[in-house]
Amino acid sequence: MSQTVARAIDIIGFVSRTPRSLTEVAERTGVHKSTALRLLQTLEEAGFVRKDAAGRYAMGFQLIAYGQLALDQVEARSLARPALQELAERHGHTVHLGELVGDRVVYIDKIDGKGSVAMGSRIGLPAQIHTAGVAKAIVAFQAPAAQERILGQVTFERFTDTTHTDRAALAEDLRLTRARGWAEDDGEHEAYINCVAVPVFDARGKVTHAISVTALSAVAPLPELRTHLDEFRSAAQRISTKLGWKGNTP
């Protein structure tokens, strides 16, 4: 990849997470400030970055527009949206749709619940394989070789007391997930949040997506979420059918 293009891509990702100063961008890319400024000015002209009131560089609005166009082209997202909305409205919890993209699970849709507590998940960002229910619900149903490849990239960073911090623990969780037909996140990334997730099958009978229902553990702990599993599975079944699946989900 062209070094200039690679640096521009890195800058876009860097400033998209939080606004950055020129100095921070120069240090990140390892170039002189004048070179960093030229790159930023080019990206700014294209609408990929913008300056905020403090003079720092942030994600540009053109990227938001392109991102929405990309999301609109994701067929599964549009097919799943009615079922996700129904679950969110009925239960008041946050609902996610994840998709297997290469060796990552990416959030492709999210409908916020009624609560005002922010969650770390964002549409377009990858889910943590070792903590996110939606990721575990997908990875658990992959072929052994694919699962090994995916697990080989997990860093097992500890976020809470319940985070899986080694491969053996995660592998056992995935085995249990596949056996019972659903995944759980027991406060593994954010201690005050838990979720259950169920797989979605495509026309080939492969698990390419999953949906999760996420709630504050103080509002709806795991035992309560489990009582609605039949309804969550029914929603996943409807999405699977729209994707061409002819069988029955576990």
C-alpha positions as CSV (number, residue, x, y, z in Angstrom):
1,M,0.0,0.0,0.0
2,S,1.2,3.5,-0.8
3,Q,2.8,5.0,2.3
4,T,0.8,8.2,1.9
5,V,-2.4,6.3,1.6
6,A,-1.6,4.2,4.5
7,R,-0.9,7.2,6.6
8,A,-4.1,8.9,5.5
9,I,-6.1,5.8,6.5
10,D,-4.3,5.7,9.9
11,I,-5.1,9.4,10.5
12,I,-8.8,8.9,9.7
13,G,-9.0,6.0,12.2
14,F,-7.0,7.9,14.8
15,V,-9.1,11.1,14.8
16,S,-12.4,9.2,14.5
17,R,-12.0,7.8,18.0
18,T,-11.5,11.2,19.6
19,P,-10.4,14.7,18.3
20,R,-6.6,15.0,18.0
21,S,-4.1,17.9,17.8
22,L,-1.7,18.4,14.9
23,T,1.1,17.3,17.3
24,E,-0.7,14.1,18.2
25,V,-1.3,13.2,14.5
26,A,2.4,13.9,13.7
27,E,3.5,11.7,16.5
28,R,1.1,9.0,15.6
29,T,2.2,8.9,11.9
30,G,5.9,9.5,12.7
31,V,6.2,12.4,10.3
32,H,7.1,16.1,10.6
33,K,4.3,18.5,11.6
34,S,4.4,20.1,8.1
35,T,3.8,16.7,6.5
36,A,1.1,15.8,8.9
37,L,-0.5,19.2,8.2
38,R,-0.5,18.6,4.5
39,L,-2.2,15.3,4.9
40,L,-4.8,16.7,7.3
41,Q,-5.5,19.6,4.9
42,T,-6.1,17.2,2.0
43,L,-8.4,15.0,4.1
44,E,-10.2,18.1,5.4
45,E,-10.8,19.3,1.8
46,A,-12.3,15.9,1.0
47,G,-14.5,16.1,4.1
48,F,-12.8,13.1,5.8
49,V,-11.7,15.1,8.7
50,R,-12.7,18.5,10.2
51,K,-11.5,20.9,12.8
52,D,-13.5,21.4,16.0
53,A,-13.9,24.5,18.0
54,A,-10.6,23.9,19.8
55,G,-8.7,23.5,16.6
56,R,-8.3,19.7,16.9
57,Y,-9.0,17.3,14.1
58,A,-12.1,15.0,14.2
59,M,-13.9,12.7,11.9
60,G,-15.4,14.5,8.9
61,F,-19.0,14.6,8.0
62,Q,-18.4,13.1,4.6
63,L,-17.2,9.9,6.3
64,I,-20.5,9.7,8.1
65,A,-22.4,10.0,4.8
66,Y,-20.3,7.3,3.2
67,G,-20.7,5.1,6.3
68,Q,-24.5,5.4,6.0
69,L,-24.3,4.5,2.3
70,A,-22.2,1.4,3.2
71,L,-24.6,0.4,5.9
72,D,-27.6,0.8,3.5
73,Q,-25.9,-1.7,1.2
74,V,-25.7,-4.4,3.9
75,E,-28.7,-6.5,3.0
76,A,-28.8,-8.4,6.3
77,R,-29.1,-5.1,8.2
78,S,-32.2,-4.0,6.3
79,L,-33.8,-7.5,6.5
80,A,-33.1,-7.7,10.2
81,R,-34.2,-4.2,11.2
82,P,-37.9,-4.9,11.7
83,A,-37.2,-7.8,14.1
84,L,-34.6,-5.8,16.0
85,Q,-37.0,-2.8,16.4
86,E,-39.7,-5.1,17.7
87,L,-37.4,-6.6,20.3
88,A,-36.2,-3.1,21.4
89,E,-39.7,-1.7,21.7
90,R,-41.1,-4.7,23.5
91,H,-38.3,-5.0,26.1
92,G,-36.8,-1.6,26.2
93,H,-33.2,-3.0,26.0
94,T,-30.5,-2.4,23.5
95,V,-30.4,-4.8,20.5
96,H,-27.4,-5.5,18.4
97,L,-26.8,-7.2,15.0
98,G,-23.3,-8.5,14.4
99,E,-21.8,-9.9,11.2
100,L,-18.8,-12.1,10.6
101,V,-16.5,-10.1,8.4
102,G,-13.3,-12.0,7.6
103,D,-12.0,-13.1,11.0
104,R,-13.8,-10.3,13.0
105,V,-17.3,-9.8,14.2
106,V,-18.5,-6.3,13.4
107,Y,-21.6,-4.5,14.7
108,I,-23.7,-3.6,11.7
109,D,-26.8,-2.4,13.5
110,K,-27.7,-1.2,17.0
111,I,-31.0,0.0,18.4
112,D,-30.6,1.7,21.7
113,G,-32.8,0.8,24.6
114,K,-34.8,3.2,26.8
115,G,-31.9,3.7,29.3
116,S,-29.5,6.6,29.0
117,V,-26.3,4.7,30.0
118,A,-23.8,4.7,27.1
119,M,-22.4,1.4,25.9
120,G,-19.1,0.9,24.2
121,S,-20.6,-0.8,21.1
122,R,-20.7,1.2,17.9
123,I,-22.0,0.4,14.5
124,G,-19.1,-0.4,12.2
125,L,-16.7,-1.3,15.0
126,P,-15.6,-4.8,15.8
127,A,-16.9,-6.7,18.8
128,Q,-14.6,-8.1,21.4
129,I,-14.5,-11.8,20.6
130,H,-13.8,-12.9,24.2
131,T,-16.5,-10.7,25.9
132,A,-19.3,-9.8,23.5
133,G,-22.3,-12.2,23.4
134,V,-23.0,-11.4,19.8
135,A,-19.4,-12.4,18.9
136,K,-19.5,-15.6,20.8
137,A,-22.8,-16.6,19.3
138,I,-21.2,-16.4,15.9
139,V,-17.7,-17.8,16.6
140,A,-19.2,-20.8,18.5
141,F,-20.8,-22.0,15.3
142,Q,-17.7,-21.7,13.0
143,A,-15.8,-24.7,11.6
144,P,-12.9,-25.7,13.8
145,A,-10.2,-24.3,11.5
146,A,-12.0,-20.9,11.2
147,Q,-12.6,-20.8,15.0
148,E,-8.9,-21.6,15.6
149,R,-7.9,-18.7,13.3
150,I,-10.2,-16.3,15.0
151,L,-9.2,-17.3,18.5
152,G,-5.6,-16.9,17.5
153,Q,-6.1,-13.2,17.2
154,V,-7.7,-12.6,20.6
155,T,-5.6,-10.6,23.0
156,F,-7.6,-11.6,26.1
157,E,-7.4,-8.2,27.6
158,R,-9.1,-8.1,31.1
159,F,-11.9,-5.6,31.4
160,T,-13.8,-6.9,34.5
161,D,-13.6,-9.7,37.0
162,T,-15.7,-12.0,34.7
163,T,-13.6,-11.5,31.5
164,H,-12.1,-14.6,30.0
165,T,-8.4,-14.1,30.1
166,D,-7.2,-17.3,28.5
167,R,-8.0,-19.3,25.4
168,A,-9.1,-22.4,27.3
169,A,-11.8,-20.5,29.2
170,L,-13.1,-18.9,26.1
171,A,-13.1,-22.2,24.2
172,E,-15.2,-23.8,26.9
173,D,-17.6,-20.9,26.8
174,L,-17.9,-21.4,23.0
175,R,-18.5,-25.1,23.4
176,L,-21.3,-24.4,25.9
177,T,-22.7,-21.7,23.7
178,R,-23.0,-24.1,20.7
179,A,-24.4,-26.9,22.9
180,R,-27.2,-24.8,24.4
181,G,-27.8,-22.6,21.3
182,W,-27.2,-19.1,22.8
183,A,-24.3,-17.0,24.2
184,E,-24.0,-14.8,27.2
185,D,-22.0,-11.8,28.3
186,D,-22.0,-11.8,32.1
187,G,-20.6,-8.3,32.6
188,E,-17.4,-9.3,30.8
189,H,-16.6,-6.0,29.1
190,E,-18.6,-3.6,31.2
191,A,-19.4,-4.9,34.7
192,Y,-22.8,-3.3,34.9
193,I,-24.0,-4.7,31.6
194,N,-25.1,-8.2,30.5
195,C,-26.6,-9.8,27.5
196,V,-27.8,-12.9,25.7
197,A,-27.2,-13.5,22.0
198,V,-28.6,-16.0,19.5
199,P,-27.1,-17.1,16.1
200,V,-28.6,-16.2,12.8
201,F,-28.2,-18.7,9.9
202,D,-27.8,-17.9,6.2
203,A,-29.0,-19.8,3.1
204,R,-26.0,-22.2,3.3
205,G,-26.9,-23.1,6.9
206,K,-23.9,-21.2,8.2
207,V,-23.9,-18.7,11.1
208,T,-22.9,-15.4,9.6
209,H,-24.8,-13.1,12.0
210,A,-26.2,-13.0,15.5
211,I,-28.5,-10.7,17.5
212,S,-28.0,-9.8,21.1
213,V,-30.3,-8.2,23.7
214,T,-28.2,-6.1,26.1
215,A,-29.4,-4.6,29.4
216,L,-28.2,-3.1,32.6
217,S,-27.7,-6.0,35.0
218,A,-29.5,-4.0,37.7
219,V,-32.5,-3.7,35.4
220,A,-32.6,-7.1,33.7
221,P,-30.0,-9.6,35.1
222,L,-29.1,-12.7,33.1
223,P,-31.8,-14.9,34.7
224,E,-34.5,-12.5,33.5
225,L,-33.1,-12.2,30.0
226,R,-33.0,-16.0,29.7
227,T,-36.7,-16.1,30.3
228,H,-37.2,-14.4,27.0
229,L,-34.9,-16.7,25.0
230,D,-37.8,-18.3,23.0
231,E,-38.8,-14.8,21.8
232,F,-35.2,-13.9,20.9
233,R,-34.8,-17.2,19.0
234,S,-38.0,-16.5,17.2
235,A,-36.7,-13.2,16.0
236,A,-33.4,-14.8,14.9
237,Q,-35.4,-17.5,13.1
238,R,-37.4,-14.8,11.2
239,I,-34.1,-13.1,10.1
240,S,-32.6,-16.4,9.1
241,T,-35.6,-17.2,7.0
242,K,-35.2,-13.9,5.2
243,L,-31.6,-14.7,4.5
244,G,-32.7,-18.0,2.9
245,W,-32.3,-20.5,5.7
246,K,-34.7,-23.4,5.4
247,G,-34.0,-25.2,8.6
248,N,-34.5,-24.5,12.3
249,T,-32.2,-22.7,14.6
250,P,-31.0,-24.6,17.7
